Amino acid sequence: MDRRVVGVLVGIFLGVTALMALPFVLIPSFLFRPLHKGLHRIYLSFLFGGFWSICVYWFEVINRINFIFSGEVGRASDTSVVLVSNHPTELDMPFFWHLPYRAGHAGNVKFVSKASVRNIPGLGWGINMVEYLFLSRNFEKDCLHIHKHMTSFSRNDRAWWILFPEGTDMEPHKVPISQQFQRDNNLPVLSKVLQPKSRGLHAMLKGLRVNSPNTVVYDYTFMYDPVPTKATTILFGQGPKQVHVHMRRVELGAVGHTEAEVKGWCNASFAEKDRQLTFLAENNKFDGTPLSCPLKWKDTLKVAAYVALFLSLDGVSLWILYQSIVVRSYFVISCVSLQIWCMRFGDFGL
């Protein structure tokens, strides 16, 4: 079957599943959250993990995107992770589940994102429920919010935070501005990444040290071949052909405690990312030990089970909607309430 047709079908399936799950499976579960926040997070991890497991399989098996890993692999034992990454394009988000999936943490991924994203109907509802960290880009205001959010997670909770210290995607017109700042401040002049901002990382690690001292940092560098420019290119399986990923695991203490220490580590990390990306451009591989991490038959069975579960959920939900005007009214009220909540309050989890 043509990949474009498959892409449309998978997109419709995932869209309907998300829309049906939010009011019928996710919203009712928040009634039990006050009883045991940890168990509720495990429940959400199972559902969202299934959703993103299907996406991983779709990208790698159906769309035949070849993920080439080097350096180190993610560990299942790492339950609290801050993944520090470069940000090549505005389309990066769907490609960050492939490493956590292999470590058994696909359902625990949480992005650090600008607050306006949670106002997007549908998407904002789901990512708010799964407890993304939303920032206003006013550090004085965000600092307190970061601390409150990070300290709400305990040693027993599982969370892989995805952080882009550059604060924006790598567009050509932004490079000269970043380089001028680096020259003015006697910093290494980088061409493959932008100058990182480290205060957010320091605030996150400071908060996590309170209740999650087992946190580790994943120094993550990746790039596409070729670089996708449109979402439809990804949806229709027309690219990228390869995604190169290099990861280095760093103990929390090695990153530093003070703001100055974290800033120094972050600057050194992005200087190394710049070197790695230059090496990749010249050699079509990162400078590191190659890793073999193919999907196996067990992954096919897992994804098949999730597809069967979600198809059943979709079928029952659509049938109930068709049969009952009361349920249809609840569905509409739920969607409207979610949108209002996300726009006015946000942060379901706190």
BAMARTI-261297 format. One record per residue: x, y negated, z of N, C-alpha, C in turn; residue in three letters. Coordinates in steps of 0.05 Angstrom, whole numbers, plus 5000, padded with zeros to 4 digits. Last residue first. Example, Ala and Ser with C-alpha at 12.3 -4.5 7.8 and 13.67 -1.06 7.14 Angstrom:
# BAMARTI-261297
(pase (5257,5045,5142),(5273,5021,5143),(5258,4999,5157),'SER')
(pase (5264,5114,5156),(5246,5090,5156),(5264,5066,5156),'ALA')
***
This chain:
# BAMARTI-261297
(pase (4983,4610,5779),(4992,4597,5804),(4969,4592,5823),'LEU')
(pase (4962,4631,5731),(4975,4649,5751),(4981,4636,5778),'GLY')
(pase (4942,4593,5698),(4923,4611,5711),(4936,4625,5735),'PHE')
(pase (4962,4540,5675),(4974,4557,5696),(4954,4573,5712),'ASP')
(pase (4911,4488,5664),(4932,4507,5657),(4941,4524,5680),'GLY')
(pase (4879,4439,5663),(4893,4449,5686),(4917,4466,5679),'PHE')
(pase (4859,4420,5613),(4857,4403,5637),(4875,4412,5660),'ARG')
(pase (4869,4459,5575),(4874,4431,5568),(4875,4414,5593),'MET')
(pase (4854,4507,5599),(4881,4504,5589),(4888,4475,5584),'CYS')
(pase (4799,4496,5610),(4818,4501,5632),(4847,4496,5623),'TRP')
(pase (4778,4491,5559),(4777,4468,5577),(4798,4472,5599),'ILE')
(pase (4787,4543,5540),(4799,4520,5526),(4800,4496,5545),'GLN')
(pase (4757,4574,5576),(4786,4578,5573),(4799,4554,5561),'LEU')
(pase (4706,4555,5564),(4717,4550,5591),(4747,4554,5590),'SER')
(pase (4699,4573,5512),(4698,4544,5517),(4712,4538,5544),'VAL')
(pase (4701,4629,5522),(4720,4616,5504),(4722,4586,5509),'CYS')
(pase (4657,4635,5557),(4684,4643,5565),(4705,4629,5548),'SER')
(pase (4614,4620,5526),(4620,4604,5550),(4649,4610,5559),'ILE')
(pase (4616,4660,5487),(4619,4632,5479),(4627,4615,5503),'VAL')
(pase (4607,4705,5519),(4630,4704,5502),(4636,4674,5495),'PHE')
(pase (4557,4695,5542),(4580,4697,5559),(4606,4694,5543),'TYR')
(pase (4526,4698,5494),(4527,4673,5509),(4552,4673,5528),'SER')
(pase (4533,4751,5482),(4543,4731,5463),(4545,4704,5477),'ARG')
(pase (4508,4774,5526),(4537,4778,5522),(4548,4758,5503),'VAL')
(pase (4456,4757,5515),(4468,4749,5540),(4499,4752,5538),'VAL')
(pase (4444,4782,5468),(4447,4753,5467),(4460,4743,5492),'ILE')
(pase (4470,4844,5448),(4459,4828,5470),(4465,4798,5466),'SER')
(pase (4490,4871,5403),(4466,4880,5416),(4453,4860,5435),'GLN')
(pase (4538,4847,5387),(4516,4849,5368),(4489,4855,5381),'TYR')
(pase (4569,4855,5433),(4563,4828,5423),(4539,4828,5405),'LEU')
(pase (4572,4910,5433),(4558,4897,5455),(4551,4868,5446),'ILE')
(pase (4603,4917,5386),(4576,4929,5388),(4560,4916,5409),'TRP')
(pase (4650,4891,5399),(4634,4881,5377),(4606,4892,5378),'LEU')
(pase (4667,4925,5442),(4662,4896,5446),(4644,4885,5424),'SER')
(pase (4675,4974,5417),(4655,4972,5438),(4648,4942,5442),'VAL')
(pase (4715,4960,5379),(4690,4972,5371),(4668,4968,5392),'GLY')
(pase (4758,4941,5410),(4745,4924,5390),(4717,4934,5383),'ASP')
(pase (4769,4988,5440),(4761,4963,5454),(4747,4945,5434),'LEU')
(pase (4785,5021,5399),(4762,5029,5415),(4751,5004,5430),'SER')
(pase (4829,4994,5381),(4807,4998,5363),(4782,5005,5378),'LEU')
(pase (4861,4999,5427),(4852,4972,5419),(4829,4974,5399),'PHE')
(pase (4871,5054,5427),(4859,5041,5450),(4847,5014,5442),'LEU')
(pase (4896,5062,5378),(4871,5076,5384),(4857,5062,5407),'ALA')
(pase (4942,5030,5386),(4923,5023,5364),(4896,5036,5369),'VAL')
(pase (4966,5059,5428),(4957,5031,5432),(4937,5023,5411),'TYR')
(pase (4978,5106,5401),(4960,5107,5424),(4949,5079,5430),'ALA')
(pase (5014,5088,5362),(4988,5100,5354),(4968,5101,5377),'ALA')
(pase (5056,5072,5395),(5041,5052,5380),(5014,5063,5370),'VAL')
(pase (5072,5122,5414),(5064,5101,5433),(5047,5080,5418),'LYS')
(pase (5086,5149,5367),(5064,5159,5384),(5054,5138,5403),'LEU')
(pase (5129,5117,5350),(5106,5120,5333),(5082,5129,5349),'THR')
(pase (5164,5125,5392),(5154,5099,5388),(5129,5099,5370),'ASP')
(pase (5178,5178,5385),(5162,5171,5408),(5150,5143,5406),'LYS')
(pase (5210,5175,5340),(5183,5186,5337),(5165,5180,5361),'TRP')
(pase (5244,5111,5346),(5243,5140,5344),(5213,5149,5342),'LYS')
(pase (5284,5057,5321),(5259,5066,5333),(5257,5096,5327),'LEU')
(pase (5355,5051,5335),(5332,5055,5317),(5307,5063,5333),'PRO')
(pase (5406,5026,5352),(5381,5025,5368),(5356,5030,5350),'CYS')
(pase (5472,5024,5357),(5452,5038,5343),(5427,5040,5360),'SER')
(pase (5515,4967,5355),(5499,4986,5370),(5478,4999,5352),'LEU')
(pase (5582,4943,5348),(5556,4949,5337),(5541,4970,5353),'PRO')
(pase (5616,4897,5387),(5612,4925,5383),(5584,4930,5372),'THR')
(pase (5629,4835,5350),(5623,4851,5374),(5618,4880,5367),'GLY')
(pase (5616,4785,5316),(5641,4795,5326),(5636,4810,5352),'ASP')
(pase (5563,4802,5269),(5574,4788,5292),(5600,4801,5301),'PHE')
(pase (5566,4800,5197),(5562,4814,5222),(5573,4797,5245),'LYS')
(pase (5583,4774,5151),(5557,4788,5151),(5553,4806,5175),'ASN')
(pase (5627,4742,5153),(5632,4771,5152),(5606,4788,5151),'ASN')
(pase (5613,4688,5153),(5636,4696,5137),(5638,4726,5134),'GLU')
(pase (5569,4685,5186),(5567,4673,5159),(5590,4683,5141),'ALA')
(pase (5591,4707,5233),(5570,4721,5219),(5568,4711,5190),'LEU')
(pase (5626,4666,5248),(5637,4693,5242),(5617,4709,5225),'PHE')
(pase (5589,4628,5260),(5608,4623,5239),(5620,4649,5229),'THR')
(pase (5564,4652,5303),(5548,4647,5279),(5566,4640,5255),'LEU')
(pase (5606,4653,5340),(5594,4678,5330),(5579,4674,5304),'GLN')
(pase (5615,4598,5348),(5636,4615,5337),(5625,4641,5325),'ARG')
(pase (5566,4585,5371),(5574,4571,5346),(5596,4588,5333),'ASP')
(pase (5568,4616,5417),(5547,4621,5397),(5555,4609,5370),'LYS')
(pase (5610,4589,5443),(5613,4617,5434),(5592,4625,5413),'GLU')
(pase (5584,4542,5453),(5609,4541,5437),(5614,4569,5426),'ALA')
(pase (5545,4561,5486),(5537,4551,5460),(5561,4547,5442),'PHE')
(pase (5575,4575,5532),(5558,4595,5518),(5552,4586,5490),'SER')
(pase (5597,4527,5547),(5615,4548,5538),(5600,4569,5522),'ALA')
(pase (5550,4501,5564),(5566,4490,5542),(5585,4511,5530),'ASN')
(pase (5536,4535,5606),(5518,4532,5583),(5533,4521,5559),'CYS')
(pase (5577,4528,5643),(5572,4555,5631),(5556,4552,5605),'TRP')
(pase (5571,4474,5654),(5596,4483,5642),(5592,4510,5629),'GLY')
(pase (5520,4475,5678),(5525,4459,5653),(5550,4469,5639),'LYS')
(pase (5530,4506,5722),(5512,4516,5702),(5516,4501,5676),'VAL')
(pase (5565,4470,5749),(5574,4496,5741),(5557,4508,5720),'GLU')
(pase (5531,4426,5758),(5556,4423,5742),(5566,4450,5732),'ALA')
(pase (5493,4447,5792),(5485,4438,5765),(5509,4435,5747),'GLU')
(pase (5518,4507,5824),(5512,4479,5823),(5504,4471,5794),'THR')
(pase (5526,4562,5812),(5505,4554,5830),(5497,4524,5826),'HIS')
(pase (5540,4607,5756),(5545,4585,5774),(5521,4577,5790),'GLY')
(pase (5544,4652,5726),(5533,4628,5713),(5539,4603,5730),'VAL')
(pase (5560,4691,5760),(5580,4682,5740),(5570,4657,5725),'ALA')
(pase (5515,4704,5790),(5537,4689,5802),(5557,4678,5783),'GLY')
(pase (5485,4735,5754),(5476,4709,5762),(5498,4692,5774),'LEU')
(pase (5522,4767,5700),(5511,4767,5728),(5505,4738,5736),'GLU')
(pase (5503,4775,5634),(5519,4759,5653),(5506,4760,5680),'VAL')
(pase (5510,4808,5572),(5497,4808,5599),(5515,4794,5619),'ARG')
(pase (5501,4787,5507),(5521,4791,5528),(5507,4788,5555),'ARG')
(pase (5484,4804,5440),(5476,4798,5468),(5498,4804,5487),'MET')
(pase (5464,4789,5376),(5487,4794,5393),(5479,4786,5421),'HIS')
(pase (5430,4808,5318),(5427,4801,5346),(5453,4808,5361),'VAL')
(pase (5404,4794,5255),(5428,4801,5270),(5425,4790,5298),'HIS')
(pase (5357,4819,5214),(5359,4801,5237),(5383,4810,5253),'VAL')
(pase (5341,4823,5144),(5357,4831,5167),(5355,4809,5189),'GLN')
(pase (5302,4802,5111),(5310,4830,5108),(5325,4840,5132),'LYS')
(pase (5247,4761,5137),(5274,4766,5128),(5280,4796,5125),'PRO')
(pase (5204,4779,5081),(5229,4770,5093),(5225,4763,5122),'GLY')
(pase (5155,4794,5066),(5173,4785,5045),(5199,4775,5056),'GLN')
(pase (5109,4809,5096),(5132,4827,5093),(5152,4820,5072),'GLY')
(pase (5070,4772,5105),(5067,4789,5081),(5091,4807,5077),'PHE')
(pase (5088,4746,5151),(5063,4761,5152),(5061,4780,5129),'LEU')
(pase (5135,4720,5133),(5137,4741,5153),(5112,4759,5152),'ILE')
(pase (5112,4685,5096),(5134,4702,5087),(5137,4725,5106),'THR')
(pase (5077,4656,5127),(5066,4676,5108),(5087,4694,5098),'THR')
(pase (5109,4620,5153),(5098,4642,5169),(5087,4664,5150),'ALA')
(pase (5170,4601,5120),(5141,4600,5122),(5131,4624,5138),'LYS')
(pase (5224,4611,5120),(5215,4583,5120),(5185,4579,5123),'THR')
(pase (5274,4655,5145),(5247,4650,5136),(5239,4620,5139),'PRO')
(pase (5339,4665,5120),(5323,4650,5141),(5295,4646,5131),'VAL')
(pase (5349,4733,5095),(5352,4704,5095),(5334,4691,5117),'PRO')
(pase (5372,4738,5157),(5383,4740,5130),(5361,4750,5112),'ASP')
(pase (5377,4703,5221),(5363,4717,5200),(5379,4719,5174),'TYR')
(pase (5408,4710,5285),(5405,4696,5260),(5392,4715,5239),'MET')
(pase (5425,4700,5355),(5413,4715,5332),(5411,4697,5308),'PHE')
(pase (5447,4712,5420),(5452,4697,5395),(5440,4713,5372),'THR')
(pase (5443,4706,5490),(5432,4718,5466),(5436,4700,5441),'TYR')
(pase (5458,4727,5550),(5468,4706,5531),(5463,4717,5503),'ASP')
(pase (5417,4738,5602),(5425,4750,5576),(5433,4727,5558),'TYR')
(pase (5427,4741,5671),(5424,4724,5648),(5433,4739,5623),'VAL')
(pase (5387,4769,5725),(5411,4767,5708),(5405,4749,5684),'VAL')
(pase (5361,4772,5791),(5360,4761,5764),(5387,4762,5751),'THR')
(pase (5358,4786,5844),(5367,4807,5826),(5367,4797,5796),'ASN')
(pase (5333,4747,5873),(5362,4746,5871),(5374,4767,5853),'PRO')
(pase (5278,4723,5874),(5288,4743,5855),(5318,4741,5851),'SER')
(pase (5267,4683,5910),(5253,4709,5914),(5262,4730,5895),'ASN')
(pase (5310,4645,5900),(5295,4646,5925),(5283,4673,5930),'VAL')
(pase (5330,4647,5849),(5347,4657,5871),(5332,4660,5897),'ARG')
(pase (5291,4621,5819),(5292,4650,5819),(5309,4661,5841),'LEU')
(pase (5305,4567,5827),(5280,4577,5837),(5280,4607,5839),'GLY')
(pase (5356,4566,5802),(5353,4558,5830),(5328,4568,5842),'LYS')
(pase (5342,4580,5750),(5358,4598,5765),(5357,4592,5795),'LEU')
(pase (5312,4533,5736),(5300,4560,5735),(5315,4579,5753),'MET')
(pase (5349,4492,5741),(5325,4492,5758),(5312,4519,5758),'ALA')
(pase (5387,4508,5702),(5395,4506,5730),(5371,4507,5748),'HIS')
(pase (5354,4503,5656),(5366,4529,5663),(5374,4529,5693),'LEU')
(pase (5345,4447,5657),(5323,4466,5659),(5333,4494,5667),'GLY')
(pase (5397,4426,5649),(5383,4421,5674),(5359,4441,5679),'ARG')
(pase (5423,4433,5600),(5426,4454,5620),(5409,4450,5646),'SER')
(pase (5418,4431,5532),(5411,4416,5556),(5409,4437,5578),'LYS')
(pase (5466,4439,5478),(5446,4449,5497),(5442,4429,5520),'PRO')
(pase (5472,4413,5413),(5482,4410,5441),(5460,4419,5460),'GLN')
(pase (5458,4465,5364),(5456,4438,5375),(5467,4437,5403),'LEU')
(pase (5498,4506,5320),(5478,4502,5341),(5478,4473,5350),'VAL')
(pase (5536,4501,5281),(5515,4522,5278),(5493,4521,5299),'LYS')
(pase (5572,4463,5295),(5558,4460,5270),(5536,4480,5266),'SER')
(pase (5600,4423,5348),(5588,4448,5339),(5572,4443,5313),'LEU')
(pase (5654,4399,5382),(5635,4392,5360),(5626,4418,5347),'VAL')
(pase (5662,4399,5452),(5667,4412,5426),(5646,4405,5406),'PRO')
(pase (5661,4331,5479),(5652,4359,5479),(5660,4372,5452),'LEU')
(pase (5665,4276,5489),(5688,4293,5489),(5682,4322,5492),'ASN')
(pase (5620,4245,5481),(5624,4256,5508),(5647,4276,5509),'ASN')
(pase (5620,4232,5428),(5619,4210,5448),(5625,4220,5476),'ASP')
(pase (5618,4282,5405),(5642,4266,5402),(5643,4244,5423),'ARG')
(pase (5565,4297,5419),(5588,4313,5428),(5614,4297,5426),'GLN')
(pase (5535,4258,5392),(5534,4260,5422),(5558,4275,5433),'PHE')
(pase (5548,4274,5341),(5556,4248,5350),(5556,4247,5380),'GLN')
(pase (5523,4324,5339),(5552,4322,5337),(5562,4295,5346),'GLN')
(pase (5469,4310,5341),(5481,4327,5362),(5511,4324,5362),'SER')
(pase (5465,4283,5293),(5458,4269,5318),(5471,4284,5341),'ILE')
(pase (5478,4322,5255),(5495,4299,5258),(5490,4284,5284),'PRO')
(pase (5433,4360,5264),(5461,4367,5270),(5479,4342,5273),'VAL')
(pase (5384,4345,5247),(5389,4342,5275),(5418,4346,5282),'LYS')
(pase (5378,4357,5194),(5380,4328,5200),(5387,4324,5230),'HIS')
(pase (5372,4414,5194),(5396,4401,5185),(5400,4372,5194),'PRO')
(pase (5346,4443,5255),(5341,4431,5229),(5365,4415,5220),'GLU')
(pase (5335,4488,5299),(5360,4478,5285),(5353,4469,5257),'MET')
(pase (5285,4466,5347),(5297,4485,5328),(5319,4471,5312),'ASP')
(pase (5298,4446,5416),(5285,4443,5390),(5298,4462,5370),'THR')
(pase (5327,4456,5461),(5302,4441,5464),(5287,4437,5438),'GLY')
(pase (5372,4484,5472),(5374,4463,5452),(5349,4445,5453),'GLU')
(pase (5356,4526,5506),(5368,4501,5518),(5371,4478,5498),'PRO')
(pase (5305,4564,5507),(5320,4551,5485),(5332,4525,5496),'PHE')
(pase (5290,4624,5540),(5296,4596,5542),(5313,4586,5519),'LEU')
(pase (5248,4672,5564),(5262,4664,5539),(5265,4633,5540),'ILE')
(pase (5247,4716,5618),(5243,4689,5609),(5260,4683,5584),'TRP')
(pase (5217,4771,5637),(5240,4764,5620),(5233,4737,5608),'TRP')
(pase (5197,4801,5697),(5194,4778,5679),(5220,4773,5664),'ALA')
(pase (5164,4835,5747),(5180,4838,5723),(5175,4814,5704),'ARG')
(pase (5170,4837,5819),(5156,4829,5794),(5176,4832,5771),'ASP')
(pase (5201,4846,5864),(5186,4869,5852),(5172,4863,5826),'ASN')
(pase (5220,4797,5879),(5239,4817,5870),(5226,4840,5856),'ARG')
(pase (5169,4752,5854),(5184,4765,5875),(5204,4785,5862),'SER')
(pase (5147,4688,5833),(5155,4715,5825),(5174,4726,5847),'PHE')
(pase (5142,4637,5850),(5118,4654,5852),(5123,4683,5844),'SER')
(pase (5188,4610,5839),(5186,4622,5865),(5160,4639,5869),'THR')
(pase (5176,4591,5788),(5196,4611,5791),(5194,4625,5818),'MET')
(pase (5136,4551,5799),(5130,4574,5781),(5150,4597,5786),'HIS')
(pase (5161,4515,5833),(5137,4529,5841),(5132,4554,5825),'LYS')
(pase (5204,4499,5799),(5209,4512,5825),(5185,4528,5835),'HIS')
(pase (5176,4475,5756),(5193,4499,5752),(5198,4514,5778),'ILE')
(pase (5151,4433,5783),(5135,4454,5771),(5151,4479,5766),'HIS')
(pase (5194,4402,5797),(5177,4413,5818),(5161,4436,5808),'LEU')
(pase (5213,4389,5745),(5230,4402,5764),(5214,4416,5786),'CYS')
(pase (5177,4360,5715),(5179,4388,5710),(5195,4403,5731),'ASP')
(pase (5184,4307,5733),(5158,4321,5737),(5161,4351,5734),'LYS')
(pase (5237,4299,5718),(5229,4294,5745),(5202,4307,5752),'GLU')
(pase (5235,4311,5662),(5248,4329,5681),(5240,4324,5710),'PHE')
(pase (5189,4317,5618),(5196,4297,5637),(5208,4311,5660),'ASN')
(pase (5171,4359,5588),(5196,4345,5579),(5201,4319,5594),'ARG')
(pase (5133,4390,5608),(5123,4365,5596),(5146,4349,5584),'SER')
(pase (5128,4461,5600),(5142,4437,5609),(5132,4413,5594),'LEU')
(pase (5106,4524,5622),(5101,4501,5605),(5113,4476,5617),'PHE')
(pase (5121,4590,5621),(5128,4566,5635),(5125,4542,5617),'LEU')
(pase (5069,4639,5616),(5091,4624,5605),(5097,4600,5623),'TYR')
(pase (5030,4677,5637),(5047,4660,5654),(5072,4650,5640),'GLU')
(pase (4990,4702,5612),(5014,4718,5616),(5036,4702,5629),'VAL')
(pase (4953,4661,5607),(4947,4684,5624),(4972,4700,5631),'MET')
(pase (4978,4629,5568),(4973,4619,5595),(4969,4641,5615),'ASN')
(pase (4975,4661,5524),(5002,4656,5535),(5000,4642,5563),'ILE')
(pase (4919,4662,5516),(4934,4686,5522),(4961,4680,5535),'GLY')
(pase (4905,4608,5506),(4892,4623,5527),(4909,4647,5536),'TRP')
(pase (4936,4592,5462),(4941,4580,5488),(4928,4596,5511),'GLY')
(pase (4911,4622,5421),(4939,4627,5428),(4945,4617,5456),'LEU')
(pase (4857,4598,5429),(4864,4626,5425),(4891,4632,5435),'GLY')
(pase (4876,4532,5412),(4855,4551,5418),(4863,4579,5411),'PRO')
(pase (4930,4501,5443),(4922,4513,5418),(4900,4534,5423),'ILE')
(pase (4949,4484,5491),(4923,4472,5482),(4913,4484,5456),'ASN')
(pase (4999,4504,5499),(4977,4518,5513),(4949,4507,5505),'ARG')
(pase (5032,4468,5473),(5026,4494,5460),(5002,4508,5473),'VAL')
(pase (5043,4425,5506),(5022,4422,5486),(5014,4448,5473),'SER')
(pase (5087,4438,5538),(5060,4441,5549),(5038,4440,5528),'ALA')
(pase (5139,4479,5509),(5127,4452,5514),(5097,4456,5521),'LYS')
(pase (5162,4537,5545),(5151,4524,5521),(5141,4496,5529),'SER')
(pase (5193,4596,5555),(5192,4569,5566),(5185,4551,5542),'VAL')
(pase (5157,4658,5551),(5173,4637,5540),(5172,4612,5557),'PHE')
(pase (5163,4723,5574),(5150,4697,5580),(5168,4675,5569),'LYS')
(pase (5153,4792,5573),(5166,4769,5560),(5150,4744,5566),'VAL')
(pase (5132,4840,5589),(5141,4822,5610),(5154,4796,5599),'ASN')
(pase (5121,4877,5551),(5098,4863,5563),(5106,4843,5584),'GLY')
(pase (5170,4899,5538),(5156,4883,5518),(5133,4867,5531),'ALA')
(pase (5208,4929,5566),(5197,4905,5579),(5182,4887,5559),'HIS')
(pase (5239,4972,5550),(5214,4978,5564),(5201,4953,5577),'GLY')
(pase (5282,4960,5519),(5287,4963,5548),(5262,4969,5564),'ALA')
(pase (5259,4952,5471),(5278,4975,5473),(5286,4980,5502),'ARG')
(pase (5231,4905,5480),(5217,4930,5475),(5235,4954,5479),'TYR')
(pase (5272,4866,5485),(5257,4875,5509),(5242,4901,5504),'PRO')
(pase (5287,4866,5428),(5306,4874,5449),(5291,4882,5475),'LEU')
(pase (5238,4849,5405),(5251,4874,5396),(5272,4884,5416),'HIS')
(pase (5214,4801,5416),(5205,4824,5431),(5221,4850,5424),'TRP')
(pase (5229,4758,5385),(5242,4761,5411),(5232,4785,5427),'PHE')
(pase (5203,4745,5338),(5227,4762,5336),(5240,4768,5363),'PHE')
(pase (5162,4708,5345),(5155,4737,5342),(5179,4756,5342),'PRO')
(pase (5193,4656,5350),(5179,4670,5372),(5173,4700,5368),'MET')
(pase (5214,4628,5306),(5230,4648,5320),(5214,4666,5339),'ASP')
(pase (5197,4588,5273),(5184,4614,5270),(5197,4636,5286),'LEU')
(pase (5228,4544,5274),(5204,4542,5290),(5188,4568,5289),'GLU')
(pase (5297,4569,5278),(5273,4558,5264),(5249,4557,5283),'THR')
(pase (5341,4579,5315),(5345,4573,5286),(5321,4559,5273),'PRO')
(pase (5363,4572,5373),(5336,4568,5363),(5337,4560,5333),'HIS')
(pase (5398,4613,5421),(5397,4592,5401),(5369,4592,5389),'ASN')
(pase (5380,4631,5490),(5383,4636,5461),(5386,4610,5445),'SER')
(pase (5379,4667,5547),(5387,4641,5537),(5395,4644,5507),'VAL')
(pase (5336,4698,5588),(5349,4702,5562),(5354,4674,5550),'LEU')
(pase (5335,4720,5651),(5332,4694,5636),(5349,4697,5611),'VAL')
(pase (5300,4772,5683),(5320,4764,5663),(5314,4736,5653),'VAL')
(pase (5286,4823,5723),(5284,4794,5723),(5307,4783,5706),'SER')
(pase (5298,4876,5716),(5270,4868,5717),(5265,4838,5717),'THR')
(pase (5339,4918,5691),(5339,4889,5694),(5310,4879,5693),'ASP')
(pase (5331,4971,5680),(5334,4964,5708),(5335,4934,5712),'SER')
(pase (5333,4974,5625),(5307,4977,5638),(5308,4968,5667),'ALA')
(pase (5374,4927,5592),(5372,4949,5610),(5344,4950,5623),'ARG')
(pase (5394,4912,5524),(5379,4906,5548),(5376,4931,5566),'GLY')
(pase (5462,4923,5503),(5434,4927,5501),(5420,4918,5527),'VAL')
(pase (5516,4882,5477),(5504,4899,5497),(5474,4902,5492),'GLU')
(pase (5543,4879,5415),(5548,4870,5443),(5538,4889,5463),'GLY')
(pase (5488,4881,5368),(5516,4884,5375),(5520,4873,5403),'SER')
(pase (5439,4903,5320),(5447,4895,5347),(5477,4899,5351),'PHE')
(pase (5398,4888,5270),(5425,4897,5274),(5435,4886,5300),'ILE')
(pase (5338,4906,5243),(5350,4892,5266),(5377,4904,5271),'PHE')
(pase (5308,4899,5183),(5329,4914,5196),(5341,4897,5218),'ASN')
(pase (5242,4906,5166),(5262,4886,5175),(5283,4901,5191),'ILE')
(pase (5198,4933,5144),(5226,4942,5140),(5246,4920,5145),'ARG')
(pase (5145,4929,5152),(5158,4908,5136),(5187,4913,5131),'ASN')
(pase (5139,4979,5180),(5122,4972,5156),(5136,4951,5139),'ILE')
(pase (5182,4978,5218),(5175,5002,5203),(5160,4995,5177),'VAL')
(pase (5189,4926,5239),(5212,4943,5234),(5205,4966,5215),'GLU')
(pase (5138,4900,5243),(5161,4887,5231),(5182,4906,5222),'PHE')
(pase (5107,4941,5268),(5099,4929,5243),(5123,4916,5229),'TRP')
(pase (5134,4948,5316),(5132,4970,5297),(5125,4960,5269),'TYR')
(pase (5125,4898,5339),(5152,4908,5335),(5152,4930,5314),'VAL')
(pase (5069,4898,5342),(5083,4878,5325),(5111,4887,5319),'CYS')
(pase (5060,4938,5379),(5049,4941,5352),(5064,4922,5333),'ILE')
(pase (5083,4913,5423),(5094,4938,5413),(5085,4944,5384),'SER')
(pase (5048,4872,5433),(5074,4866,5421),(5089,4891,5412),'TRP')
(pase (5004,4901,5454),(5000,4883,5432),(5027,4878,5418),'PHE')
(pase (5027,4928,5497),(5016,4943,5475),(5013,4926,5450),'GLY')
(pase (5041,4885,5530),(5062,4902,5519),(5052,4918,5496),'GLY')
(pase (4991,4866,5544),(5007,4850,5526),(5030,4866,5514),'PHE')
(pase (4976,4911,5577),(4960,4903,5554),(4977,4886,5534),'LEU')
(pase (5018,4915,5615),(5010,4938,5599),(4995,4929,5574),'PHE')
(pase (5018,4864,5638),(5042,4873,5623),(5035,4897,5605),'SER')
(pase (4969,4864,5664),(4973,4846,5641),(4997,4855,5624),'LEU')
(pase (4983,4902,5704),(4961,4907,5686),(4963,4890,5660),'TYR')
(pase (5024,4876,5730),(5030,4901,5717),(5008,4907,5697),'ILE')
(pase (4995,4832,5751),(5016,4827,5732),(5024,4853,5717),'ARG')
(pase (4964,4860,5788),(4951,4846,5766),(4971,4840,5744),'HIS')
(pase (5002,4877,5824),(4988,4897,5808),(4974,4884,5784),'LEU')
(pase (5017,4826,5845),(5036,4843,5832),(5023,4864,5814),'GLY')
(pase (4972,4806,5870),(4982,4792,5847),(5001,4810,5831),'LYS')
(pase (4919,4830,5898),(4946,4839,5894),(4957,4828,5868),'HIS')
(pase (4875,4797,5908),(4879,4820,5924),(4907,4831,5922),'LEU')
(pase (4873,4757,5869),(4879,4749,5897),(4884,4773,5915),'PRO')
(pase (4859,4788,5822),(4887,4778,5826),(4892,4770,5855),'ARG')
(pase (4808,4803,5811),(4823,4820,5829),(4851,4810,5835),'PHE')
(pase (4791,4766,5775),(4776,4768,5800),(4791,4784,5821),'LEU')
(pase (4821,4774,5730),(4830,4753,5749),(4814,4752,5774),'PHE')
(pase (4793,4810,5700),(4815,4821,5716),(4825,4800,5736),'SER')
(pase (4758,4781,5668),(4748,4795,5692),(4770,4804,5711),'PRO')
(pase (4796,4763,5628),(4783,4744,5647),(4773,4759,5671),'ILE')
(pase (4811,4812,5600),(4830,4796,5615),(4817,4778,5636),'LEU')
(pase (4765,4837,5577),(4785,4853,5592),(4803,4836,5610),'VAL')
(pase (4731,4799,5553),(4720,4824,5563),(4740,4840,5581),'PHE')
(pase (4758,4753,5535),(4735,4750,5553),(4726,4776,5566),'PRO')
(pase (4806,4778,5510),(4807,4755,5528),(4782,4753,5546),'LEU')
(pase (4794,4819,5474),(4806,4825,5500),(4804,4802,5520),'ALA')
(pase (4774,4795,5428),(4756,4812,5444),(4767,4816,5472),'MET')
(pase (4820,4767,5410),(4795,4752,5416),(4776,4768,5433),'LEU')
(pase (4857,4809,5403),(4862,4787,5422),(4837,4773,5430),'ALA')
(pase (4830,4838,5363),(4836,4850,5388),(4841,4829,5410),'THR')
(pase (4829,4801,5321),(4804,4810,5332),(4809,4822,5360),'VAL')
(pase (4886,4797,5312),(4870,4774,5319),(4843,4781,5332),'GLY')
(pase (4899,4849,5298),(4911,4837,5323),(4895,4813,5331),'LEU')
(pase (4868,4855,5251),(4865,4873,5273),(4875,4861,5299),'PHE')
(pase (4890,4813,5219),(4861,4813,5226),(4857,4831,5251),'ILE')
(pase (4943,4832,5214),(4937,4806,5226),(4909,4804,5235),'GLY')
(pase (4935,4880,5187),(4946,4881,5214),(4941,4854,5229),'VAL')
(pase (4915,4859,5139),(4899,4878,5155),(4909,4879,5184),'LEU')
(pase (4957,4827,5121),(4931,4815,5126),(4915,4833,5144),'VAL')
(pase (4997,4867,5115),(5001,4844,5133),(4975,4831,5140),'GLY')
(pase (4976,4900,5076),(4980,4910,5103),(4983,4888,5123),'VAL')
(pase (4978,4864,5034),(4952,4874,5042),(4954,4885,5071),'VAL')
(pase (5033,4857,5030),(5016,4834,5035),(4989,4842,5045),'ARG')
(pase (5052,4908,5018),(5057,4897,5045),(5041,4872,5051),'ARG')
(pase (5009,4955,4986),(5024,4930,4984),(5028,4918,5012),'ASP')
(pase (5017,5024,5000),(5000,5000,5000),(5018,4975,5000),'MET')
***
